[in-house]
Amino acid sequence: MTTQTTQTTHTAPAGGPTPAREALDRVLERVEDRLRGHLDRERDQWATAVTGHTSAVIPVDAIADLVHAGGKRLRPNFCASGFLCAGGDPDDPVIVDAAAALELLHVFALIHDDVLDDSPLRRGKPTVHERYAAEHRAMGWRGEPRRFGEGVAILAGDLAYVLADTLTADFPAPAREIWGELRAEMIIGQFLDIRSAAAATADMRLARWIAVCKSGHYTIHRPLTLGAGLAGRPDLAPAFEGYGVALGEAFQLRDDLIDAFGVSATSGKPVGLDVDQHKMTPLLTVAVERDARVRALVDEGGDEGWDTARLRELLAETGVRAEIEAHIDGLVERACAALADAPIEEPWRRILTDMAHRVAHRES
């Protein structure tokens, strides 16, 4: 496999460079090198594992293709920011390993999430399970193409999980504890997400908890506290929790709006999947509680699925979109307020404030 140039979209603040921003950029550049080298070494190990066969590299290539396709690198950004604003040394290799591990963990989650959601696209390209189901069909192999494709995706995701964990070998015990909490929260949140969809549970408290647990904690809160912990500053945990939990909810609510009202060409993935998969997101839960027509449509969907087009029309008519937008704005204010008295330097307060606005108001 030829290593591609990673096209990342770092959540960087506007304006000219500052010493803090330059330090963060240097760390993030090293993270890209670490990801590339880690995957290349893994591929080299399996390239000659079976004489005359190179198929053992397929799971590694599936991971590498997704990593090199780019992305926002939110988790590495927040982890490195937490480390540096806590006084960590930008040349310390542990923060590079931690940030790279978070990105590989994210790839694990994306690959498995695409199977759970039966999504055909990720970052503008076929998802892993779709790609290998298509290969199965093209080769005329035995068995069911869908099951083969999903099997490849599950195993590639598992390998990404393993490769992420190997980068945490030098974590001190407190950081290992945060790493464990982060992974467990993400998986339990994902389970509750698919369960509430199956049961059509319109419970706002549960919907908000799922949003924060499966996405907010592992995207913002835990990466920040992991970085600060690696820098030896556990005292920053309360401020980062206040910031991360509020911004994490805003992040997931933005995802809900993008899915309901966005454009696939912009997001790089199909829109409307949450509706197709009967996901009881906070957005839909509010609409169900407010509008009898939405409640009836959800109740009548059953095994045949919801009328997606009609449901999107009703979501627009109910005014719930404006309500969620206002709630996002309030969450961003709450997140930034949590930093007001945090014992961090002003340049980092500005960087994290800018990141909050960019994350909450993104278009993809």
N, C-alpha and C positions, 0 to 999 in steps of 0.2 A: 504494500500500500504506500502510495506517495503521500507524505505528510502535507496537508493543506495549510494555507494561511488562515488562522482563526479570525473571523470577522465578529468581533465582540462589540456590544453596545454598553460601555461602562456607564453607570449612573453617576456621571461626573457633574459637578456644579459648573455654572456658567462663569464667564469672566477669565481673567488672566491667571497664570499659575501662582501658587503660594508655596512656601516650604512644605506645609502640610499636604497640599495637593500633589506636589512633586514626589513626596515620600510615598504617598498612596499609589501613585502611578507606577513607581519603580517596583513596589511589591506586586502589583497586579501584572506587570510585565513578566516578572519572575514566576508568577503562578501559571501563566500561559506556557512558559518554558517547562515548568515542572509537569504539567499535564501532558504535554507533547512527549517529553522524555519518558515519563512513567508508562504511557501507552505504547510507545515504540519498543521499550524493553520487554513489555509483556508480549507484544506481538512477535518479537524475535525469539522469545522462549518457546512459543507454540508453532512457529513457522516450520520447524524441522522435527516436531514432536513425533510424527508418524511418517516413516519413510515413504516417499512417493505421494503423500497426501498433504495438502495445505489447508484443508477445511477446518482444522482446529483454530485457525485465526479468525474465523467468521464472527464469533461473539465479541472479540476484541475490536474488530473492524466496525461492528455495529455501534459500539460505544464511541469509538474514535470519530466516526462519521458525524454523530450527533454533537460531540464536543466541538469539532472543527467547523460545524455549521454555524457556530456563533451563539449568540444569546446575550442577555443583559448582564450576566455574571453578578446578580444581586447578592447572592450569599457570600461569594468571595469579597465583594465590596464591603459589605457590612462587617464581616469578620475582620478584615484588614483594618477597617476604620476603628473598630472597637479596640484592637490591639495597639494601633498607633496613637489614638487619642488617650490611651491609658499609659503612654510613655514607653511602649515597646520599641525595641531596636529594629528598624526597618531591614537590617541585614540579617536578622535572626531567621534561620531556615524553618523554624517551627511554624511561623505564621504562614509561610508559603505552603507548607504541607497541609496546614489546617484549611486554608482557603481552597486549595486544589481538592482536598477530600470532600469539602462541601459541594463543589461543582460536580464531582463524580457521584455523590449521593443524590444530587438533583437529577442527574442523568438516569440513575436507577429508578427514581420516582417517575420521571417522564415516560420511560419505556413501559413500565408496569401500568401507569395511569392510562396510556394509550390503549393497552389491551383491555383494561376495565371499561373504558369508554367506547371501545371499538372505533377509535379515531383513525381516519385514513391519512391524515397529514400532520406533520410536525415540522416547524420551521420551514414551511413551504415545500417539503419533500415527503415521499411516502414514509409512513411510520415503519418501525422495524418489523412488526408482525405482518403488515401489508406487503412489504418488500419481499419477505421470504415465503409468504403464501403465494405470491406471484411467481417466484422462482420455482416453487413446487409444481405449480400448474404448467409452467413452461417446459419443465423437464419431464413431465408425465410420470412423476414418481407415484409410488403406492401411498394409500392412505388419504386423509382429508387435508387439503391445502391449508384451510383455516387453522386446524389444530397444529400443523407443522409450524406455520408462521408464528402462532402464539407461543408455541414451545420454544422457538428460537428467541423470541422477545423476552420471555420469562427468564431464560438462562442468561441472556446477555445482561438483563437488569440485575440478576443475582451477581454476576461477575463484576459489574460496576460497583455494587455494594461492597464486595470483597476488596476490590482495588482501592476504594475510598478508605476502608478500614486499615489497610496496610500503611497508609500515610499518617496514621495517628499513633504509631508505635512509641513515639517519644513524648506523648502527652503526659503531663503529671496527673496524678489521681483526680484532682478536682475537675480538670478539663475532660478527662475520660467520663466523669459522671455527667457533665453537660452534654457531651457527645451521645451518651446513651439515652438521656432524656429526649434529646432532639429527634433521634431516630424512632423511639417508641411513640412519641406524640404524633409524628407524621403518619405512622402506619395505623395507629388506633383511630386517628381522625379520618383517614381514608376509608377504613372499615365502616365507621359510623355514617360516612357519606353515602356509601352504596347501600347500607341497610335502611337509612331514612328514605332513600329513593325507592327502594323496593316496597317499603311500607307506606309510602306517600305521607310521611309524617310532617305536618305543617306546624312546627313548634319553633318559634323564633329563638327561644333560649338555646335549644339544641342546634339550630342552624348557625347561630353566631358562634357557639362553642366549636362546632366543626370547622368553621371558616378560620378561626384563630388557631385551632389545634393542628389542622392538617397543612396549613399554609403559613399563617402569620408567625407562629413560633419558630418554625424551621427556616423561614426566609429571612427574618429580621431579628427577633428577640434573641434566640439562641446563638446565631452567629456573632452578634455583638457581645454577648456575655462570654462566649467562648474566647473571642479575641481578647477581651479585657482580662479574663481568667489566665490566659497564657502569658499575659504581661504582668501577672501578679497583682491585679487590681480588682478583687472581688467586691470592693466597696462600691463599684460602679453598677453592680447588678440591679439595684432598685430603680435607678434612673433609666437604665437600658430596658428594664422590663416595662416601665410605664410608656416609654417611647415605642418599644417594639411591639407590644400587644396592641396599642392603638393603631399604629401604622400597619401592622399585620392585618388587622381587620379591614382597614381601608384598602390595602392591597388586594384582598380577596373580593371585596365588594366591587372594585374596579374590574377584576376578572369577570365577575357576574355580569356587569354592564357590557363589557366587550363581547361576551358570549351572546347576550340577548340582543344587542343593538349594533355590534361591530361589523367589520368587513373582513372576510377571510384573507383577501390580498394584503391587508395591512397587518393582521395578527399572525399570519403564517400558519394558521390552523383553521379548521372549519368552525364557523359560528353556529350557535343553536344546539351544540352537543349537550349542554346541560338540560335543555328542554327535551331533547331526544332521549336522553338517559333518565328522565324523570327526576333529575336532581332537585331536591327541595332546598334551593339556595335561599339566603336571606332575602334576596330580591323577590323571588317567587313566593316565599312565605308571607312577606308583607302584602303582596298582591292578593293572595288567597284570603288573608284575614280581612282585607279591605273591600274586595269586590266579589259579589256572589257569582258573577259570570265566570270569573277565573276559577273560583272554587268548584263550580259545576263542570267546567272543562277539565280540570284536574281529576275530579272524581269519575268522570265519564270515560277518561282515556283508557283505563284498564290495560290489558295485554296488547291492545292494538296500537297503543301509543297516543300521545296527545296530538291535537291539531296544532302543529308548531307555528304555522303562519298566523292562525287566528290567535294563538296565545301571545305571540309577539305584538300583534295589533292591540290586544287588550292591555298588555303591560304598558304600552305607550299611552293608551287612553286613561288608565287609572291615575296617571301622574306619579307613579311609584318611582320612575326614573329620576325625576327632580328631587324627590324625597331622599333617595339614596345618595344622589350627588351632594345634597346638603349635609347628610350624615357623614360622608367622606370628608367634607371640608371641616366639620367639627372634630373628626378623629385626627386629622392632620394638626389642627390647633392643639389638641390634647397631647399629641406626640411631641410637638415642639415645646410645649409648656413643661413637659417632663424633664427637658434638658436645661431649663432656665437656671436651676440651682445646682446642677451636676458639677462636680469638681473636675471639669475639663477645660482646656484652653479655648478661647473665643474662636480661633480659626476652625477648630473641629466642631464647635457648636453651629457655625455657619454651614460647614460642609454637610452635617447631618440634617440640618434644617432644609437645605436645598435638596438633598436626597429624598427627604420625605415628600416634598411637593412633586418631584419628578416621578417617584414611584406611584403616588396616589392618583396622578393625573396623566399617566401614560396612555397611549393609544393601542398598545399591543402587549 
